[in-house]
């Protein structure tokens, strides 16, 4: 298809498009030829010119005439320039052969006949009264028409800026200086998206070299498609990484302390969380990772099902393969016990804080009430540092946070009572005082729970002292004159004695193995826990029994050390013969039991390390513990015991994001692969960037320490 045009210049300077079989009119004064679609840009009432017909009645040359004028719709493009105004010009543009018309500068021209089009590109036209755009900003911007207004659009970020004769181009140049996408896409005046060579195989077997430009968005999208389509690759990569981890754990000679929790997806039927099911699943995992005979402890929540499952685990593995015949395997989650203790105490006083809960609920119900509350706080000159939160009645820590946040805004609540007639839950002075007292007491539980829930530091050595601190506080609360507080303390003490009257041996050993505490802290804790004198026979006997259990555990580690003894050929090749004779004499004159007893006595008789809050007990045993080689191995395994199940619970919290209602058909194997792979990869890159310890660096450190100890 062709477009044929003819323009003539009239005496009044107006231009009119006329169909003509031959070009005879003179061009316009500015020498510009303007293109329009038929029927567009006409003066109201003007009829479009009929098409130029040939002798056969058809459009001459298959051309469609296009009229032009100074009124009506602005011109869409420039087609030609003329120097001699005495010449008439006829221009034909063949649309079949090109993707879009071209102007004289080589730029594409967009011709549109859609009257309702909201946006169209505009090319500079050297028409009457229209100056040529000479600014360099137009090399990186283009003029577009958006909803009837002309805009300058950035070629990088596509932001529309004001343009026109009065607007100037300074603001356009300023934008190009700060355009973020321009900085990303260009470097040193050259685009970063440069073409590269790519080898491409054709169907006939030949190979061709083609150019391509890398696009980050396309690559990211295709990578996502690859992950969706190649599910098998994800599982295979997970299996490879798992095998690496299992190899590390197999070489590791230390014992392993684990935590476990139960979780069932909402999309599946309720799983039978019986002792048999829990025991079998846990035992299978231990066998898969080759740690069934290296098990130290299993930290679980407090319920009868878990108690029975741990007993069954000990029976499956065998008591002789566990420390002290499996008596140390079961570790109760102290965070769960604290939750039970505080919950019983809050049940007694829940009626005393009902008005505070209703007040918080009222002023957090809608956005307007929140704004009004903040305005009243400004009026009372109370700074809003934390927003009000409504508690969950089944979680005591949320109740503590609700009361702690609400207390500083007491004056604001009193002001709210004066300004809002619908607000009817203002607490009394007695209730405010009681709430402050409760917050002061619950703060101890909150801080200790947060401390026990840490995963980046040792928690076993602080377990016993903190539990005794809680017991001491509850005794003080029992003497309160407030009957509610006194009753609360009694309920808490009953639950406390149920779980913690007998402190587990391992936690006592952890206190004993802290060089800041040793026997002295252990004596003070037993005296506080049982309400006896530190110098009493009963207290001394409790400490001696714990030291005796540590000695028994030390003997088991000595036996394990002999089992992992290097082969005799390796020793003879590395050690002089005289040293072998010397070692045999020492072994005969100094039995293992006496030597181990000497290690414990030497450690306990050494001076205490000065007490500091920030003390890395592992670093101390790594350096100073070389004097007690076997005892150091016990300390390494005891300090690795987690006192809560927070780690496993947080892992299952992540699974809810992966196995949502819209992704409820993932198999257990795929879910495990996704969760573990994501966690390992994130920690791997986090370790390389920030220097934090990751899963793999921890395994490497363990292996290096084992090699050092073997030497």
C-alpha positions as CSV (number, residue, x, y, z in Angstrom):
1,X,0.0,0.0,0.0
2,X,1.2,3.5,-0.8
3,X,0.3,6.9,0.5
4,X,0.3,9.7,-2.2
5,X,0.3,13.3,-1.1
6,X,0.3,16.7,-2.9
7,X,0.6,20.0,-1.0
8,X,0.1,23.5,-2.4
9,X,0.7,27.0,-1.0
10,X,-2.2,29.5,-1.1
11,X,-1.8,33.2,-1.1
12,X,-3.0,33.5,2.5
13,X,-0.3,31.0,3.6
14,X,-2.7,28.1,4.4
15,X,-1.9,24.7,3.2
16,X,-4.6,22.4,1.7
17,X,-4.3,18.9,0.5
18,X,-5.7,18.2,-3.0
19,X,-5.8,15.1,-5.0
20,X,-3.9,15.5,-8.2
21,X,-2.7,13.1,-10.8
22,X,0.5,15.0,-11.2
23,X,2.6,17.1,-8.8
24,X,2.3,20.8,-9.8
25,X,1.6,22.9,-6.7
26,X,4.3,24.9,-4.8
27,X,5.5,23.7,-1.5
28,X,4.9,25.4,1.9
29,X,7.0,28.4,3.0
30,X,8.9,26.3,5.6
31,X,9.4,23.5,3.1
32,X,7.7,20.9,5.3
33,X,5.4,18.2,4.2
34,X,2.9,16.9,6.8
35,X,1.1,13.6,6.8
36,X,-2.5,13.0,7.9
37,X,-4.8,10.1,7.8
38,X,-8.0,10.7,5.7
39,X,-10.6,12.7,7.4
40,X,-8.4,13.8,10.3
41,X,-7.4,17.4,11.1
42,X,-10.2,19.0,9.0
43,X,-11.9,22.3,9.8
44,X,-15.4,21.7,11.2
45,X,-17.8,21.3,8.2
46,X,-15.0,20.6,5.8
47,X,-15.4,17.4,3.8
48,X,-12.5,15.1,3.2
49,X,-11.0,15.3,-0.3
50,X,-11.9,12.4,-2.5
51,X,-9.3,10.0,-3.5
52,X,-7.3,10.5,-6.8
53,X,-8.7,8.2,-9.4
54,X,-7.0,6.8,-12.4
55,X,-8.5,6.1,-15.8
56,X,-9.8,2.8,-14.6
57,X,-11.6,4.3,-11.7
58,X,-9.2,2.9,-9.1
59,X,-6.9,4.9,-6.8
60,X,-3.9,6.0,-8.8
61,X,-1.0,3.8,-8.0
62,X,-2.9,2.2,-5.1
63,X,-2.3,5.5,-3.1
64,X,-4.5,7.1,-0.5
65,X,-4.4,10.9,-0.4
66,X,-3.7,12.5,2.9
67,X,-4.7,16.1,3.6
68,X,-2.8,18.5,5.8
69,X,-3.6,21.9,7.5
70,X,-2.6,24.2,10.2
71,X,-5.8,23.8,12.2
72,X,-7.3,20.8,13.9
73,X,-5.2,17.9,15.1
74,X,-1.4,18.5,15.2
75,X,0.7,16.9,12.5
76,X,1.9,13.4,13.1
77,X,5.1,13.3,11.2
78,X,7.4,15.0,8.8
79,X,8.1,13.3,5.5
80,X,10.4,15.5,3.4
81,X,12.2,18.9,3.3
82,X,12.3,21.3,0.4
83,X,14.6,24.1,-0.4
84,X,12.9,25.5,-3.5
85,X,9.4,26.7,-2.8
86,X,8.6,26.9,-6.5
87,X,8.6,23.1,-6.8
88,X,5.6,21.0,-6.2
89,X,6.2,17.7,-4.4
90,X,4.3,14.4,-4.4
91,X,5.6,11.9,-1.9
92,X,4.7,8.2,-1.8
93,X,5.5,6.0,1.2
94,X,5.3,2.3,0.7
95,X,4.1,0.7,4.0
96,X,4.3,-2.9,2.8
97,X,8.1,-2.8,2.7
98,X,8.9,-1.2,6.0
99,X,7.8,-1.7,9.6
100,X,7.1,2.0,10.1
101,X,7.5,5.2,8.0
102,X,10.9,7.0,8.3
103,X,11.6,10.7,8.6
104,X,14.5,12.4,6.9
105,X,16.7,11.9,10.0
106,X,16.2,8.2,9.9
107,X,13.8,8.0,12.8
108,X,10.6,6.0,12.7
109,X,7.3,7.9,12.3
110,X,4.1,6.6,13.9
111,X,1.0,7.3,11.8
112,X,-2.3,6.7,13.7
113,X,-5.9,7.3,12.7
114,X,-7.3,6.4,16.1
115,X,-9.0,9.5,17.5
116,X,-9.4,8.0,21.0
117,X,-5.8,6.9,21.4
118,X,-4.5,8.1,24.8
119,X,-0.7,8.1,24.0
120,X,1.3,8.5,20.8
121,X,4.9,9.3,19.9
122,X,5.5,12.8,18.4
123,X,8.5,13.5,16.2
124,X,9.8,17.1,15.8
125,X,8.5,18.8,12.7
126,X,10.1,21.8,11.1
127,X,6.7,23.4,10.4
128,X,5.6,27.0,10.5
129,X,6.3,28.4,13.9
130,X,7.9,25.1,15.0
131,X,11.6,25.2,15.8
132,X,13.8,22.2,15.5
133,X,14.7,20.6,18.8
134,X,18.5,21.1,19.1
135,X,19.0,20.2,22.8
136,X,21.1,17.1,23.5
137,X,18.4,15.9,26.0
138,X,16.3,14.8,23.1
139,X,18.9,12.2,22.3
140,X,17.8,10.4,25.5
141,X,14.2,11.5,25.6
142,X,11.2,11.5,23.3
143,X,8.2,13.7,23.0
144,X,4.9,11.9,23.5
145,X,1.3,12.9,23.8
146,X,-0.5,11.7,26.9
147,X,-4.2,12.4,27.3
148,X,-4.0,15.4,25.0
149,X,-0.9,16.9,26.6
150,X,2.7,16.9,25.3
151,X,5.2,15.2,27.6
152,X,9.0,14.4,27.5
153,X,9.5,10.8,28.3
154,X,12.8,9.5,29.6
155,X,14.2,6.6,27.5
156,X,15.5,4.8,30.6
157,X,12.9,5.1,33.4
158,X,10.0,6.1,31.1
159,X,9.1,9.0,33.4
160,X,6.9,11.7,31.8
161,X,8.1,15.3,32.3
162,X,6.6,18.7,31.3
163,X,7.6,20.0,27.9
164,X,6.7,22.9,25.6
165,X,8.0,26.2,24.3
166,X,7.8,27.8,27.8
167,X,9.0,24.8,29.8
168,X,12.6,24.7,28.6
169,X,14.9,21.7,28.9
170,X,16.9,22.4,32.0
171,X,14.6,20.3,34.2
172,X,15.0,17.5,31.6
173,X,18.8,17.7,31.8
174,X,18.6,17.7,35.6
175,X,16.5,14.5,35.5
176,X,19.0,12.7,33.3
177,X,21.7,13.5,35.8
178,X,19.9,11.8,38.6
179,X,18.1,9.1,36.7
180,X,18.9,5.8,38.6
181,X,18.1,3.5,35.6
182,X,20.3,5.6,33.4
183,X,23.2,5.0,35.8
184,X,22.4,1.3,35.9
185,X,22.1,0.9,32.2
186,X,25.0,3.0,31.1
187,X,28.7,3.1,32.1
188,X,31.2,5.5,30.7
189,X,28.9,6.6,28.0
190,X,28.3,3.0,26.9
191,X,25.4,0.7,27.6
192,X,26.0,-2.1,30.0
193,X,23.6,-4.3,28.0
194,X,26.2,-5.0,25.3
195,X,25.8,-7.7,22.8
196,X,27.7,-11.0,23.1
197,X,28.3,-13.9,20.8
198,X,26.2,-17.1,21.3
199,X,26.6,-20.5,19.7
200,X,23.2,-21.8,18.4
201,X,22.6,-25.2,17.0
202,X,20.2,-25.5,14.0
203,X,17.9,-28.3,13.2
204,X,20.1,-29.5,10.3
205,X,23.0,-30.0,12.7
206,X,25.0,-26.9,11.8
207,X,26.1,-24.4,14.4
208,X,25.7,-20.7,13.9
209,X,27.2,-17.8,15.8
210,X,24.6,-15.2,16.8
211,X,24.6,-12.1,18.9
212,X,22.4,-11.6,22.0
213,X,22.0,-9.0,24.8
214,X,21.8,-10.2,28.4
215,X,18.6,-9.0,30.1
216,X,18.4,-9.5,33.9
217,X,14.6,-9.6,34.1
218,X,14.4,-12.2,31.3
219,X,17.1,-14.3,33.0
220,X,15.3,-14.1,36.4
221,X,12.0,-15.1,34.8
222,X,13.6,-18.0,32.9
223,X,15.3,-19.2,36.1
224,X,12.0,-19.3,37.9
225,X,10.5,-21.3,35.0
226,X,13.5,-23.7,35.3
227,X,12.8,-24.2,39.0
228,X,9.2,-25.0,38.3
229,X,9.9,-27.4,35.5
230,X,12.9,-29.2,36.9
231,X,11.7,-30.4,40.2
232,X,14.0,-33.3,39.9
233,X,17.1,-31.1,40.0
234,X,16.0,-29.6,43.3
235,X,15.7,-33.0,44.9
236,X,19.0,-34.1,43.4
237,X,20.9,-31.1,44.7
238,X,19.3,-31.6,48.1
239,X,20.5,-35.2,48.2
240,X,24.0,-34.2,47.3
241,X,24.1,-31.5,50.1
242,X,22.6,-34.0,52.6
243,X,25.2,-36.6,51.7
244,X,27.9,-34.0,52.4
245,X,26.4,-33.2,55.8
246,X,26.0,-36.9,56.7
247,X,29.7,-37.5,55.8
248,X,30.6,-34.7,58.2
249,X,28.5,-36.1,61.0
250,X,29.9,-39.6,60.4
251,X,33.5,-38.3,60.9
252,X,32.5,-36.3,63.9
253,X,33.5,-38.1,67.2
254,X,31.5,-35.9,69.5
255,X,28.0,-36.6,70.7
256,X,25.0,-34.8,69.3
257,X,22.1,-33.0,71.2
258,X,18.9,-32.5,69.2
259,X,15.5,-30.9,69.5
260,X,12.3,-32.2,68.0
261,X,8.8,-31.0,67.4
262,X,5.6,-32.2,65.7
263,X,3.8,-30.4,63.0
264,X,0.9,-31.4,60.6
265,X,-0.1,-29.5,57.5
266,X,-3.6,-28.0,57.4
267,X,-4.3,-29.7,54.1
268,X,-3.7,-33.2,55.4
269,X,-5.6,-35.4,57.7
270,X,-4.7,-35.1,61.4
271,X,-1.6,-37.2,62.0
272,X,-1.6,-39.7,64.8
273,X,0.9,-38.0,67.2
274,X,1.2,-41.1,69.3
275,X,4.4,-42.3,71.1
276,X,4.9,-45.1,68.6
277,X,4.7,-42.7,65.6
278,X,7.0,-40.1,67.2
279,X,9.5,-42.8,68.2
280,X,9.7,-44.4,64.8
281,X,10.0,-41.1,62.8
282,X,12.7,-39.9,65.2
283,X,14.6,-43.2,65.2
284,X,14.5,-43.3,61.3
285,X,16.0,-39.8,61.2
286,X,18.8,-40.7,63.6
287,X,19.7,-43.8,61.5
288,X,19.7,-41.8,58.3
289,X,22.2,-39.3,59.7
290,X,24.3,-41.9,61.5
291,X,23.9,-40.3,64.9
292,X,21.8,-42.9,66.7
293,X,24.8,-44.2,68.6
294,X,26.1,-40.6,69.2
295,X,23.0,-39.3,70.8
296,X,23.5,-37.1,73.9
297,X,20.1,-35.6,74.7
298,X,16.7,-35.0,73.0
299,X,15.0,-31.8,74.1
300,X,11.1,-32.0,73.8
301,X,8.0,-30.3,75.2
302,X,6.5,-31.6,78.4
303,X,3.7,-34.1,77.6
304,X,3.1,-37.7,78.4
305,X,3.4,-38.7,74.7
306,X,6.9,-37.3,74.5
307,X,7.9,-39.0,77.8
308,X,6.8,-42.4,76.4
309,X,8.5,-41.8,73.1
310,X,11.9,-41.0,74.7
311,X,11.7,-44.2,76.7
312,X,11.0,-46.2,73.5
313,X,13.9,-44.4,71.7
314,X,16.3,-45.5,74.5
315,X,15.0,-49.1,74.2
316,X,15.6,-49.1,70.4
317,X,19.1,-47.7,70.5
318,X,20.2,-49.6,73.6
319,X,21.2,-48.3,77.0
320,X,24.8,-49.3,76.6
321,X,25.2,-47.1,73.6
322,X,24.0,-44.0,75.5
323,X,25.6,-42.0,78.2
324,X,25.0,-43.3,81.7
325,X,22.7,-46.0,80.3
326,X,20.3,-43.4,78.8
327,X,19.5,-41.6,82.0
328,X,20.5,-38.2,80.5
329,X,18.7,-38.5,77.2
330,X,15.4,-36.8,78.1
331,X,15.7,-33.0,78.4
332,X,12.6,-31.0,79.2
333,X,12.0,-27.7,77.4
334,X,12.4,-25.0,80.1
335,X,10.6,-22.4,78.0
336,X,7.5,-24.6,77.9
337,X,7.7,-25.1,81.7
338,X,8.0,-21.4,82.3
339,X,4.9,-20.9,80.1
340,X,2.9,-23.4,82.2
341,X,4.1,-21.7,85.5
342,X,3.1,-18.2,84.4
343,X,-0.1,-19.3,82.8
344,X,-1.3,-20.8,86.1
345,X,-0.4,-17.5,87.8
346,X,-2.2,-15.3,85.3
347,X,-5.4,-17.4,85.6
348,X,-5.7,-16.1,89.2
349,X,-5.4,-12.4,88.3
350,X,-7.1,-12.3,84.8
351,X,-10.2,-10.5,86.3
352,X,-8.0,-7.7,87.7
353,X,-6.7,-6.7,84.3
354,X,-9.9,-7.0,82.3
355,X,-10.4,-3.2,82.1
356,X,-6.9,-2.6,80.7
357,X,-7.5,-5.3,78.0
358,X,-10.9,-3.8,77.1
359,X,-9.4,-0.3,76.9
360,X,-6.6,-1.5,74.5
361,X,-9.2,-3.3,72.4
362,X,-11.4,-0.2,72.2
363,X,-8.6,2.1,71.1
364,X,-7.1,-0.3,68.6
365,X,-10.4,-1.3,66.9
366,X,-10.3,1.2,64.0
367,X,-7.8,3.5,62.3
368,X,-9.7,6.6,63.4
369,X,-9.6,5.6,67.0
370,X,-5.8,5.0,66.8
371,X,-5.4,8.5,65.2
372,X,-7.6,10.1,67.9
373,X,-5.6,8.3,70.6
374,X,-2.3,9.6,69.2
375,X,-3.8,13.2,69.1
376,X,-4.7,13.0,72.7
377,X,-1.2,11.7,73.5
378,X,0.2,14.8,71.8
379,X,-2.2,17.0,73.9
380,X,-1.0,15.4,77.1
381,X,2.6,15.6,75.9
382,X,3.1,11.8,76.0
383,X,5.5,10.5,73.4
384,X,4.2,7.5,71.4
385,X,7.2,5.2,71.4
386,X,5.3,1.9,71.0
387,X,1.9,1.2,69.6
388,X,-0.8,-0.4,71.7
389,X,-1.2,-4.2,71.1
390,X,-4.0,-6.5,72.1
391,X,-2.9,-9.7,73.8
392,X,-3.7,-13.3,73.0
393,X,-5.3,-14.7,76.2
394,X,-3.5,-18.1,75.8
395,X,0.0,-16.5,75.6
396,X,1.3,-14.9,78.7
397,X,4.1,-13.1,77.0
398,X,1.6,-11.2,74.8
399,X,-0.3,-10.2,78.0
400,X,3.0,-8.9,79.5
401,X,3.7,-6.8,76.4
402,X,0.2,-5.4,76.4
403,X,0.4,-4.3,80.0
404,X,4.0,-3.0,79.6
405,X,3.1,-0.8,76.6
406,X,-0.2,0.4,78.1
407,X,1.2,1.6,81.5
408,X,3.0,4.7,80.1
409,X,-0.2,5.9,78.5
410,X,-2.2,6.0,81.7
411,X,-2.7,9.8,81.4
412,X,-3.9,9.4,77.8
413,X,-6.6,6.9,78.8
414,X,-7.8,9.3,81.5
415,X,-8.0,12.1,78.9
416,X,-9.9,9.7,76.6
417,X,-12.6,9.1,79.2
418,X,-13.2,12.9,79.2
419,X,-13.5,13.3,75.4
420,X,-15.2,10.1,74.3
421,X,-18.5,9.2,76.0
422,X,-18.6,5.8,74.5
423,X,-15.3,4.8,76.2
424,X,-16.4,3.0,79.4
425,X,-13.5,0.8,80.4
426,X,-11.1,3.2,82.2
427,X,-9.1,1.2,84.8
428,X,-9.2,2.4,88.4
429,X,-6.1,3.6,90.3
430,X,-6.0,0.3,92.1
431,X,-6.0,-1.6,88.8
432,X,-3.2,0.5,87.3
433,X,-1.1,-0.1,90.4
434,X,-1.8,-3.8,90.3
435,X,-0.9,-3.9,86.6
436,X,2.4,-2.2,87.3
437,X,3.1,-4.8,90.0
438,X,2.3,-7.6,87.6
439,X,4.6,-6.2,84.9
440,X,7.4,-6.0,87.4
441,X,7.0,-9.7,88.3
442,X,6.4,-11.0,84.8
443,X,9.4,-9.2,83.5
444,X,11.7,-11.7,85.1
445,X,10.0,-14.6,83.3
446,X,10.0,-12.7,80.0
447,X,13.8,-11.9,80.2
448,X,14.7,-15.5,81.2
449,X,12.6,-17.0,78.5
450,X,14.2,-14.7,75.9
451,X,17.6,-15.6,77.3
452,X,16.9,-19.4,77.2
453,X,15.6,-19.1,73.6
454,X,18.9,-17.9,72.2
455,X,20.5,-20.1,69.5
456,X,23.9,-18.4,69.0
457,X,25.3,-18.8,72.5
458,X,25.6,-21.5,75.2
459,X,22.5,-21.7,77.4
460,X,23.2,-24.9,79.4
461,X,25.6,-23.1,81.9
462,X,23.0,-20.4,82.8
463,X,20.1,-22.8,83.2
464,X,20.5,-23.8,86.9
465,X,21.3,-20.2,88.3
466,X,18.3,-18.7,86.5
467,X,15.9,-21.3,87.6
468,X,17.0,-20.8,91.2
469,X,16.5,-17.0,90.8
470,X,12.9,-17.6,89.8
471,X,12.4,-19.8,92.9
472,X,13.8,-17.1,95.1
473,X,11.5,-14.5,93.6
474,X,8.4,-16.6,94.1
475,X,9.2,-17.0,97.7
476,X,9.3,-13.2,98.0
477,X,6.0,-12.9,96.2
478,X,4.4,-15.3,98.6
479,X,4.9,-12.8,101.5
480,X,3.0,-10.0,99.6
481,X,0.1,-8.2,101.3
482,X,-1.9,-8.3,98.1
483,X,-4.0,-11.5,98.2
484,X,-4.0,-11.8,94.4
485,X,-0.2,-11.6,94.2
486,X,0.2,-14.1,97.1
487,X,-2.3,-16.5,95.5
488,X,-0.5,-16.2,92.1
489,X,2.9,-17.0,93.8
490,X,1.4,-20.1,95.4
491,X,0.0,-21.4,92.1
492,X,3.4,-20.8,90.4
493,X,5.3,-22.5,93.2
494,X,3.1,-25.6,92.9
495,X,3.9,-25.9,89.2
496,X,7.5,-25.1,89.7
497,X,8.0,-27.9,92.3
498,X,6.3,-30.4,89.9
499,X,9.0,-29.9,87.2
500,X,12.1,-28.4,88.8
501,X,12.4,-29.7,92.3
502,X,14.9,-32.2,90.9
503,X,17.3,-30.5,88.5
504,X,18.6,-32.7,85.8
505,X,22.1,-34.0,86.3
506,X,23.4,-32.5,83.0
507,X,22.3,-29.0,83.9
508,X,24.0,-29.3,87.2
509,X,27.1,-30.5,85.4
510,X,27.0,-27.6,83.1
511,X,27.1,-25.2,86.1
512,X,30.0,-27.2,87.5
513,X,31.9,-27.0,84.2
514,X,31.6,-23.2,84.1
515,X,35.0,-21.9,85.4
516,X,33.3,-18.9,86.9
517,X,30.9,-21.1,89.1
518,X,32.2,-24.6,89.8
519,X,31.1,-26.1,93.2
520,X,30.4,-22.7,94.7
521,X,27.5,-21.8,92.4
522,X,26.2,-25.4,92.6
523,X,26.1,-25.2,96.4
524,X,24.3,-21.8,96.4
525,X,21.7,-23.1,93.9
526,X,20.9,-26.3,95.9
527,X,20.6,-24.2,99.1
528,X,18.2,-21.8,97.4
529,X,16.2,-24.5,95.7
530,X,15.6,-26.6,98.8
531,X,15.6,-23.8,101.3
532,X,18.6,-25.2,103.3
533,X,21.9,-23.8,104.5
534,X,24.9,-24.0,102.1
535,X,27.1,-25.6,104.8
536,X,24.4,-28.2,105.7
537,X,25.1,-31.9,105.2
538,X,22.2,-32.3,102.8
539,X,23.5,-29.5,100.6
540,X,27.1,-30.9,100.5
541,X,25.8,-34.4,99.7
542,X,23.8,-33.1,96.7
543,X,26.9,-31.4,95.3
544,X,29.1,-34.5,95.9
545,X,26.5,-36.8,94.2
546,X,26.6,-34.5,91.1
547,X,30.5,-34.6,91.1
548,X,30.3,-38.4,91.3
549,X,28.0,-38.5,88.3
550,X,30.4,-36.3,86.4
551,X,33.2,-38.7,87.2
552,X,31.2,-41.7,85.9
553,X,30.5,-39.8,82.7
554,X,34.2,-39.0,82.4
555,X,35.1,-42.7,82.6
556,X,32.7,-43.5,79.7
557,X,34.4,-40.8,77.6
558,X,37.8,-42.4,78.4
559,X,36.5,-45.8,77.0
560,X,35.3,-44.0,73.8
561,X,38.6,-42.4,73.5
562,X,40.3,-45.8,73.5
563,X,37.9,-47.1,70.9
564,X,38.9,-44.3,68.5
565,X,42.6,-44.8,69.1
566,X,44.7,-44.6,65.8
567,X,46.1,-47.8,64.4
568,X,49.4,-49.1,65.8
569,X,51.1,-48.9,62.4
570,X,50.4,-45.2,62.3
571,X,51.7,-44.7,65.8
572,X,54.9,-46.7,65.2
573,X,55.6,-44.7,62.0
574,X,55.2,-41.3,63.7
575,X,56.3,-41.9,67.3
576,X,59.8,-42.9,68.4
577,X,60.1,-46.3,70.0
578,X,61.3,-44.9,73.3
579,X,58.0,-42.9,73.7
580,X,56.0,-46.1,73.3
581,X,57.9,-47.7,76.2
582,X,57.5,-44.6,78.3
583,X,53.7,-44.5,77.7
584,X,53.3,-48.1,78.7
585,X,55.1,-47.4,82.0
586,X,53.0,-44.4,82.8
587,X,49.8,-46.3,82.0
588,X,50.7,-49.1,84.4
589,X,51.7,-46.8,87.3
590,X,48.8,-44.3,86.7
591,X,45.5,-46.1,86.1
592,X,42.9,-44.4,84.0
593,X,40.4,-44.0,86.9
594,X,43.0,-42.2,89.0
595,X,44.1,-40.0,86.1
596,X,40.5,-38.9,85.5
597,X,39.9,-38.3,89.2
598,X,43.0,-36.2,89.1
599,X,41.5,-34.2,86.2
600,X,38.3,-33.4,88.1
601,X,40.1,-32.5,91.3
602,X,42.7,-30.4,89.6
603,X,39.9,-28.5,87.7
604,X,37.8,-27.9,90.9
605,X,40.8,-26.9,92.9
606,X,42.0,-24.2,90.4
607,X,41.0,-20.6,91.1
608,X,37.7,-19.3,89.7
609,X,37.7,-17.2,86.6
610,X,36.6,-13.6,87.5
611,X,32.9,-13.2,86.8
612,X,31.8,-11.2,83.8
613,X,28.4,-11.1,82.0
614,X,30.0,-11.5,78.5
615,X,32.0,-14.7,78.9
616,X,32.6,-17.2,76.1
617,X,32.8,-20.5,78.0
618,X,33.7,-22.4,74.8
619,X,36.7,-20.3,74.1
620,X,37.9,-20.8,77.6
621,X,37.7,-24.6,77.3
622,X,39.3,-24.4,73.9
623,X,42.4,-22.7,75.2
624,X,42.7,-23.3,79.0
625,X,40.9,-26.6,78.9
626,X,43.9,-28.3,77.3
627,X,45.0,-29.1,80.9
628,X,42.0,-31.4,81.2
629,X,41.8,-33.3,77.9
630,X,39.0,-35.7,78.8
631,X,37.0,-33.3,80.8
632,X,37.2,-30.9,77.9
633,X,35.4,-33.4,75.7
634,X,32.6,-33.7,78.3
635,X,32.3,-29.9,78.5
636,X,32.1,-29.7,74.7
637,X,29.1,-32.1,74.5
638,X,27.3,-30.7,77.6
639,X,27.4,-27.1,76.5
640,X,25.9,-28.1,73.1
641,X,22.7,-29.1,74.8
642,X,19.8,-26.7,73.9
643,X,17.5,-26.0,76.9
644,X,14.5,-25.1,74.7
645,X,12.8,-26.4,71.5
646,X,12.8,-22.9,70.0
647,X,15.1,-23.9,67.1
648,X,12.8,-26.7,65.9
649,X,9.6,-24.6,66.5
650,X,11.0,-21.8,64.4
651,X,11.8,-24.2,61.6
652,X,8.2,-25.5,61.5
653,X,7.0,-21.9,61.5
654,X,8.8,-21.5,58.2
655,X,7.0,-24.5,56.7
656,X,3.7,-22.7,56.9
657,X,4.9,-20.2,54.3
658,X,6.0,-22.9,52.0
659,X,3.0,-25.2,52.4
660,X,0.2,-22.7,52.1
661,X,-3.4,-23.3,51.1
662,X,-2.5,-22.7,47.4
663,X,0.5,-25.1,47.6
664,X,-1.0,-27.9,49.6
665,X,0.0,-30.8,47.4
666,X,3.7,-30.8,48.0
667,X,5.0,-34.2,49.1
668,X,6.9,-34.5,52.4
669,X,10.1,-35.2,50.6
670,X,9.8,-32.1,48.4
671,X,8.9,-30.0,51.4
672,X,12.0,-31.2,53.3
673,X,14.1,-30.5,50.2
674,X,12.8,-27.0,49.8
675,X,13.1,-26.0,53.5
676,X,16.6,-27.5,54.1
677,X,18.0,-26.3,50.8
678,X,16.7,-22.8,51.3
679,X,18.1,-22.6,54.9
680,X,21.5,-24.0,53.9
681,X,21.9,-21.7,50.9
682,X,20.9,-18.6,52.8
683,X,23.3,-19.3,55.7
684,X,26.0,-20.2,53.2
685,X,25.8,-16.8,51.5
686,X,25.2,-15.0,54.8
687,X,28.4,-16.6,56.1
688,X,30.4,-15.4,53.1
689,X,29.1,-11.8,53.3
690,X,28.8,-11.1,57.1
691,X,31.2,-13.6,58.5
692,X,28.5,-15.3,60.7
693,X,28.7,-18.9,61.4
694,X,26.6,-21.1,59.1
695,X,25.7,-24.8,59.0
696,X,28.7,-25.8,57.0
697,X,31.2,-23.7,58.8
698,X,30.0,-25.1,62.1
699,X,30.6,-28.6,60.7
700,X,34.0,-27.7,59.5
701,X,34.9,-26.2,62.9
702,X,33.8,-29.4,64.6
703,X,35.9,-31.5,62.3
704,X,39.0,-29.3,62.8
705,X,38.5,-29.5,66.6
706,X,38.2,-33.2,66.5
707,X,41.4,-33.5,64.5
708,X,43.2,-31.2,67.0
709,X,41.9,-33.2,70.0
710,X,43.0,-36.5,68.3
711,X,46.5,-35.1,68.0
